[in-house]
Amino acid sequence: MQSPTPLTPAAPAGVPASAPIVLATLNAKFIHASLGLRCLLANMDRHGGAGLRAQTALREFVIQQRPTQIVEDLLALKPRVIGLGIYIWNVVETTQVLRLLKALRPDIKVVLGGPEVSFETESQEICRLADHVVTGWGDVSFPKLCRALLDGPQPLMKVIAGEQPPLDALAYPYSEYTDDDIAKRLLYVEASRGCPFKCEFCLSSLDKTAWAFDLDAFMTEMAALYARGARNFKFVDRTFNLKVEHSVRILQFFLDRMQVAGGVPDLFVHFEVVPDSLPDRLKELIVQFPAGSLQFEVGVQSFNPEVQQRISRKQDNTKTADNLRWLVTQSQAHVHADLIFGLPGETLDSFAAGFDRLYALRPHEIQFGILKRLRGTPITRHTADFAMVYDPQTPYTILQNSTIDFATLQRIQRFARYWDMVANSGRFMRARTLLLEGTEALPVAAFEAFLNFSDWLWATTGKTHEFAYEKLVDLLFAYLSTERCLPPALVRDALLADYQASGARGKPACLAEALQAIAQPLTPAGEARAQRQGRHVNQGQGDGSPHARG
């Protein structure tokens, strides 16, 4: 987050300083702009009646803000109705906000919506505190409820099942992004909703299918965003490449507008893709995207066929591997591949085999997730058979099961944290190769190698956060040269190259002498969006060296 940017953005142009209805949520970071709230805002007039949009204000906060500050800002708008978007990452903080609101102004009607309160409402304190809860889709039901709350008759039901209309009955939300949003924030867009797959750990498994928005109308909206200066698009579609004709047209739209200056593209687009479906028509377009412009999140989750079948996940593992290999070697797309640890029946050994198989395919990042019991997901059907024990507090992470004990899961939690900090950061590309692959004389398996490092790092430091970069350099040097017995000069050379490439200007103890003789290069300007990604891409192009949803 840029320091001059206020945590609470100014109200959109035309929105009054006070409003009878306030839509609000707590985002994880300022850079995130809530698509869900903007979908509700865009449909206030269409489904709540003329004039309701003008009576509605949108306010976004971040979870790091004090609840009292958030409540002060909300009450300053003199609302009669407050709608709050609830997600797994903000339910604890929003519950504190709601407690304060009800203590100070019990007359204000508070309406909750979002995936975290769409299931198991009877067991949640935040739902008990609220006046109404809209479960599922809120685009139609929330505006209707607001009209009733303002003008009557007062609704009798507390929990209201959201009405799911055909997509062409909905107004698009993209004009609700302000110029400030476009300039400073990540813009979420959706060409489709839903998912045809049934992966039991994912809320999308409850959908019967995927529904596509009218493509002509959607592309008109994208063109309008682009004309306003939008250059950063994150598609939230669960299965972007499910309908090839749509995917081709969307990719071509961005290719036609791509500008590259000084080797840096002006557009960045993120998609979540089905891993075992990558037809030639898509490949022909993907290869045309320059480095730093295209990112794919590829949900592998598990390579274990028995586990895949158990959780109703249909995936051709051979095609998945082939497509990942093609993306990494034949395109310049940045590839995030997702794995989930703790699925029912998965053992440490079987997961390690899948991890090593994925690592060998060289995705730029492996996004290592721990299984979470999201409210409403069918994964709960395995609780008894596999002795699944979940943390009762968000984010409901698995604590142990019949094949993985608590102590092992704690080790893997640390592994995941350290993996993101070291392997995914892009700051240790050469040292990462030594750590995960060793040398020709001393080869190692990637998962076992990093688990050993993770155990050592925990035993040595006793912490998983707040590591200075320079401290990490020294720790890697100590581990690789003493615990792994690699030649100190080899380790130092790898860390020195990584440190220089990072643009850092401190002096790790292990590199002090070498750095005294070398002028430190500055990190190039203009790479705020793609510094981490660029480190992965540049390494992949240089010497070939080699992180949940369904």
Secondary structure, 3 states (H helix, E strand, C coil): CCCCCCCCCCCCCCCCCCCCEEEEEEECCCCECCHHHHHHHHCHHHHHCCCCHHHEEEEEEECCCCHHHHHHHHHCCCCCEEEEECCCCCHHHHHHHHHHHHHHCCCCEEEEECHHHCCCHHHCHHHHHCCEEEECCCCCHHHHHHHHHHHCCCCCCCEEECCCCCHHHCCCCHHHCCHHHHHHCEEEECCEEECCCCCCCCHHHHCCCEEECCHHHHHHHHHHHHHCCCCEEEECCCCHHHCHHHHHHHHHHHHHHCCEECCEECCEEEEEECCCCCCHHHHHHHCCCCCCCEEEEEEEECCCHHHHHHCCCCCCHHHHHHHHHHHHHHCCCEEEEEEEECCCCCCHHHHHHHHHHHHHCCCCEEEEEECECCCCCHHHHHCCCCCCEECCCCCCEEEECCCCCHHHHHHHHHHHHHHHHHHCCCCCHHHHHHHHHECCCCECCHHHHHHHHHHHHHHHHCCCCCCCHHHHHHHHHHHHHHHCCCCHHHHHHHHHHHHHHHCCCCCCHHHHHHHHCCCCCCCCCCCCCCHHHHHHHHHHHHHCCCCCCC
